[in-house]
Amino acid sequence: MLDTLRFEPDEVEVAPGETVTFVLQNPGAIVHEFTIGDEAFQEDHEEEMAKMAEMGESMMMEDERNGVSVAAGETRKLTWRFRDESGELLFGCHQPGHYPGGMVGTIKIG
């Protein structure tokens, strides 16, 4: 998770049915998040986070099944079991401006 609004790496390959623990390091100075979902989910979450920002609500995401916030200088983990079929998911950061700024990556299942 980089303050240049990029993930490194920005593409991950997994096997169908595989369980992966993502180790999410944020060496930067600003908060980021890591959220797994398909394109529709990412778009919905982006809209939800934008509304929260407009209302002045905290942008620190509580631990969710498919995502976590990672404060500056912190490391967090997220474990995810992938479906038993080939396909593609996205991971993204939805802090204001991050996702449209390019902070998105791809998980290739297969």
LUMTOR-831420 format. One record per atom (N, C-alpha, C): x negated, y, z negated; residue number from 0; residue in one letter. Coordinates in pm, whole numbers. Atoms other than C-alpha are relative to their C-alpha. Layout:
<recs>
((X, Y, Z), NUM, a);
...
</recs>
This chain:
<recs>
((-86, -117, 0), 0, m);
((0, 0, 0), 0, m);
((-90, 122, 0), 0, m);
((92, -112, -15), 1, l);
((-176, 308, 123), 1, l);
((76, 132, 6), 1, l);
((-61, -132, -3), 2, d);
((-100, 677, 80), 2, d);
((6, 58, 142), 2, d);
((-11, -38, -141), 3, t);
((-144, 706, 459), 3, t);
((129, -58, 60), 3, t);
((-129, 59, -36), 4, l);
((201, 537, 469), 4, l);
((-16, -123, 89), 4, l);
((25, 127, -68), 5, r);
((72, 201, 582), 5, r);
((-14, -111, -103), 5, r);
((30, 121, 77), 6, f);
((62, -151, 447), 6, f);
((-122, -65, 65), 6, f);
((115, 73, -51), 7, e);
((-258, -348, 481), 7, e);
((-5, -134, -69), 7, e);
((-32, 8, -143), 8, p);
((-203, -599, 627), 8, p);
((144, 42, 24), 8, p);
((-137, -38, -34), 9, d);
((111, -494, 812), 9, d);
((74, -113, 71), 9, d);
((-65, 117, -56), 10, e);
((187, -841, 945), 10, e);
((-45, -124, -78), 10, e);
((26, 122, 78), 11, v);
((213, -1171, 756), 11, v);
((69, -115, 72), 11, v);
((-61, 120, -58), 12, e);
((276, -1520, 890), 12, e);
((18, -103, -110), 12, e);
((-32, 103, 100), 13, v);
((445, -1785, 675), 13, v);
((68, -117, 69), 13, v);
((-68, 118, -52), 14, a);
((582, -2133, 729), 14, a);
((144, -1, -49), 14, a);
((-137, 14, 48), 15, p);
((955, -2204, 710), 15, p);
((4, -74, -134), 15, p);
((-12, 63, 132), 16, g);
((1048, -2290, 350), 16, g);
((-113, 30, -96), 16, g);
((116, -29, 84), 17, e);
((717, -2160, 214), 17, e);
((36, 101, -110), 17, e);
((-11, -96, 109), 18, t);
((702, -1980, -121), 18, t);
((-131, 77, -8), 18, t);
((118, -87, -2), 19, v);
((462, -1684, -124), 19, v);
((10, 98, -117), 19, v);
((8, -106, 99), 20, t);
((353, -1460, -409), 20, t);
((-82, 113, 60), 20, t);
((67, -118, -53), 21, f);
((270, -1116, -272), 21, f);
((-63, 74, -117), 21, f);
((71, -81, 98), 22, v);
((8, -930, -475), 22, v);
((-9, 140, 59), 22, v);
((-19, -133, -56), 23, l);
((88, -564, -421), 23, l);
((-84, 102, -76), 23, l);
((91, -96, 62), 24, q);
((-192, -321, -494), 24, q);
((26, 139, 55), 24, q);
((-19, -139, -40), 25, n);
((-136, 53, -488), 25, n);
((-118, 82, -54), 25, n);
((116, -75, 46), 26, p);
((-478, 221, -511), 26, p);
((15, 151, 13), 26, p);
((-20, -142, -29), 27, g);
((-330, 558, -414), 27, g);
((47, 82, -117), 27, g);
((-42, -98, 101), 28, a);
((-195, 858, -599), 28, a);
((151, 16, -8), 28, a);
((-145, -14, 0), 29, i);
((177, 817, -521), 29, i);
((67, -138, -10), 29, i);
((-74, 125, 15), 30, v);
((442, 552, -593), 30, v);
((40, -53, 138), 30, v);
((-48, 68, -120), 31, h);
((530, 299, -324), 31, h);
((92, -112, -44), 31, h);
((-79, 118, 30), 32, e);
((772, 11, -301), 32, e);
((-19, -103, 110), 32, e);
((11, 113, -93), 33, f);
((776, -327, -131), 33, f);
((134, -70, -4), 33, f);
((-133, 58, -8), 34, t);
((1117, -449, -16), 34, t);
((7, -91, 121), 34, t);
((-13, 98, -107), 35, i);
((1181, -762, 191), 35, i);
((146, -7, 45), 35, i);
((-134, 16, -54), 36, g);
((1482, -787, 422), 36, g);
((0, 12, 151), 36, g);
((-9, -16, -144), 37, d);
((1604, -791, 778), 37, d);
((18, 148, 34), 37, d);
((-8, -140, -44), 38, e);
((1637, -474, 985), 38, e);
((122, 72, -57), 38, e);
((-122, -61, 53), 39, a);
((1996, -410, 874), 39, a);
((-15, 32, -148), 39, a);
((22, -26, 142), 40, f);
((1900, -443, 508), 40, f);
((-92, 119, -19), 40, f);
((96, -111, 15), 41, q);
((1604, -208, 550), 41, q);
((68, 133, 30), 41, q);
((-70, -124, -34), 42, e);
((1826, 54, 716), 42, e);
((96, 41, -112), 42, e);
((-92, -29, 111), 43, d);
((2086, 28, 437), 43, d);
((-75, 49, -123), 43, d);
((79, -39, 118), 44, h);
((1820, 52, 166), 44, h);
((-60, 138, 20), 44, h);
((53, -133, -30), 45, e);
((1664, 354, 337), 45, e);
((106, 107, -27), 45, e);
((-110, -94, 22), 46, e);
((2002, 529, 332), 46, e);
((30, 16, -150), 46, e);
((-26, -4, 144), 47, e);
((2059, 438, -34), 47, e);
((-108, 81, -73), 47, e);
((109, -73, 66), 48, m);
((1716, 570, -138), 48, m);
((5, 149, 35), 48, m);
((-11, -141, -39), 49, a);
((1771, 893, 58), 49, a);
((108, 70, -83), 49, a);
((-107, -57, 82), 50, k);
((2098, 951, -129), 50, k);
((-47, 21, -144), 50, k);
((52, -14, 137), 51, m);
((1923, 888, -462), 51, m);
((-92, 120, -10), 51, m);
((93, -114, 1), 52, a);
((1653, 1142, -372), 52, a);
((77, 131, 4), 52, a);
((-81, -122, -8), 53, e);
((1917, 1402, -279), 53, e);
((65, 34, -133), 53, e);
((-65, -21, 128), 54, m);
((2084, 1353, -618), 54, m);
((-100, 17, -114), 54, m);
((102, -20, 101), 55, g);
((1753, 1385, -800), 55, g);
((-20, -119, -93), 55, g);
((15, 120, 82), 56, e);
((1763, 1029, -932), 56, e);
((-141, -56, 11), 56, e);
((131, 64, 1), 57, s);
((1453, 829, -1019), 57, s);
((-17, -87, 123), 57, s);
((29, 79, -119), 58, m);
((1291, 670, -717), 58, m);
((-76, -128, -35), 58, m);
((64, 124, 43), 59, m);
((1134, 391, -924), 59, m);
((106, -109, 1), 59, m);
((-94, 109, -15), 60, m);
((1317, 77, -823), 60, m);
((-18, -99, -114), 60, m);
((8, 106, 100), 61, e);
((1402, -166, -1099), 61, e);
((-40, -128, 72), 61, e);
((37, 126, -62), 62, d);
((1268, -515, -1039), 62, d);
((123, -65, 61), 62, d);
((-107, 65, -73), 63, e);
((1494, -665, -778), 63, e);
((-52, -133, 52), 63, e);
((40, 130, -53), 64, r);
((1495, -1012, -631), 64, r);
((-88, 16, 124), 64, r);
((73, -15, -126), 65, n);
((1362, -879, -301), 65, n);
((-89, 124, 6), 65, n);
((85, -118, -5), 66, g);
((1161, -573, -404), 66, g);
((-44, 52, -135), 66, g);
((53, -64, 121), 67, v);
((953, -384, -657), 67, v);
((-61, 135, 36), 67, v);
((76, -124, -10), 68, s);
((816, -34, -706), 68, s);
((-136, -24, -61), 68, s);
((136, 13, 51), 69, v);
((444, -4, -761), 69, v);
((-54, 140, -23), 69, v);
((50, -133, 36), 70, a);
((318, 303, -946), 70, a);
((-144, 17, 49), 70, a);
((136, -31, -42), 71, a);
((-4, 476, -844), 71, a);
((-101, -72, -90), 71, a);
((106, 69, 73), 72, g);
((-307, 270, -944), 72, g);
((40, -134, -59), 72, g);
((-49, 124, 59), 73, e);
((-96, -33, -1038), 73, e);
((-2, -115, 101), 73, e);
((-15, 122, -80), 74, t);
((-69, -392, -911), 74, t);
((121, -74, -52), 74, t);
((-119, 78, 36), 75, r);
((256, -589, -909), 75, r);
((4, -124, 88), 75, r);
((-19, 122, -78), 76, k);
((362, -930, -781), 76, k);
((147, -19, 30), 76, k);
((-135, 38, -39), 77, l);
((671, -1048, -597), 77, l);
((-8, -138, 65), 77, l);
((-2, 135, -56), 78, t);
((741, -1416, -529), 78, t);
((128, -18, 79), 78, t);
((-112, 14, -92), 79, w);
((968, -1502, -236), 79, w);
((-8, -136, 68), 79, w);
((-8, 125, -76), 80, r);
((1083, -1834, -90), 80, r);
((71, 31, 131), 80, r);
((-53, -28, -132), 81, f);
((1140, -1807, 283), 81, f);
((96, -109, 45), 81, f);
((-100, 95, -50), 82, r);
((1431, -1972, 460), 82, r);
((-69, -111, 80), 82, r);
((54, 118, -65), 83, d);
((1381, -2308, 626), 83, d);
((7, 6, 152), 83, d);
((-7, -14, -145), 84, e);
((1405, -2170, 978), 84, e);
((-93, 112, 45), 84, e);
((87, -103, -57), 85, s);
((1185, -1963, 1206), 85, s);
((77, 131, 14), 85, s);
((-63, -131, -17), 86, g);
((1251, -1593, 1239), 86, g);
((-95, 111, -40), 86, g);
((80, -117, 34), 87, e);
((1135, -1253, 1129), 87, e);
((72, 82, -106), 87, e);
((-49, -94, 100), 88, l);
((1182, -1027, 828), 88, l);
((-93, 120, 0), 88, l);
((83, -119, 14), 89, l);
((1050, -682, 751), 89, l);
((-28, 24, -148), 89, l);
((23, -54, 133), 90, f);
((888, -536, 443), 90, f);
((-25, 149, 17), 90, f);
((11, -144, -16), 91, g);
((906, -167, 382), 91, g);
((-5, 73, -132), 91, g);
((0, -92, 114), 92, c);
((859, 123, 145), 92, c);
((101, 109, 32), 92, c);
((-108, -96, -23), 93, h);
((1159, 350, 105), 93, h);
((-7, 121, -93), 93, h);
((16, -128, 66), 94, q);
((1016, 631, -101), 94, q);
((24, 107, 107), 94, q);
((-37, -100, -102), 95, p);
((1124, 957, 70), 95, p);
((-109, 23, 106), 95, p);
((89, -23, -114), 96, g);
((966, 980, 416), 96, g);
((-93, -114, 33), 96, g);
((99, 105, -23), 97, h);
((762, 661, 386), 97, h);
((40, -95, 113), 97, h);
((-43, 96, -102), 98, y);
((968, 418, 597), 98, y);
((2, 63, 139), 98, y);
((4, -62, -133), 99, p);
((1030, 660, 886), 99, p);
((-141, 45, 39), 99, p);
((139, -37, -26), 100, g);
((663, 758, 853), 100, g);
((-87, -118, 41), 100, g);
((73, 117, -47), 101, g);
((562, 403, 944), 101, g);
((-38, -101, -106), 101, g);
((37, 94, 106), 102, m);
((537, 224, 610), 102, m);
((95, -120, 3), 102, m);
((-80, 119, -24), 103, v);
((686, -100, 738), 103, v);
((-91, -107, 59), 103, v);
((77, 112, -53), 104, g);
((547, -443, 818), 104, g);
((92, -114, 37), 104, g);
((-76, 113, -52), 105, t);
((657, -772, 969), 105, t);
((-45, -131, -65), 105, t);
((27, 136, 48), 106, i);
((682, -1123, 824), 106, i);
((53, -94, 107), 106, i);
((-38, 97, -103), 107, k);
((682, -1389, 1096), 107, k);
((12, -137, -65), 107, k);
((-27, 130, 60), 108, i);
((839, -1714, 981), 108, i);
((-1, -103, 112), 108, i);
((5, 99, -105), 109, g);
((742, -2009, 1192), 109, g);
((-133, -49, 22), 109, g);
</recs>
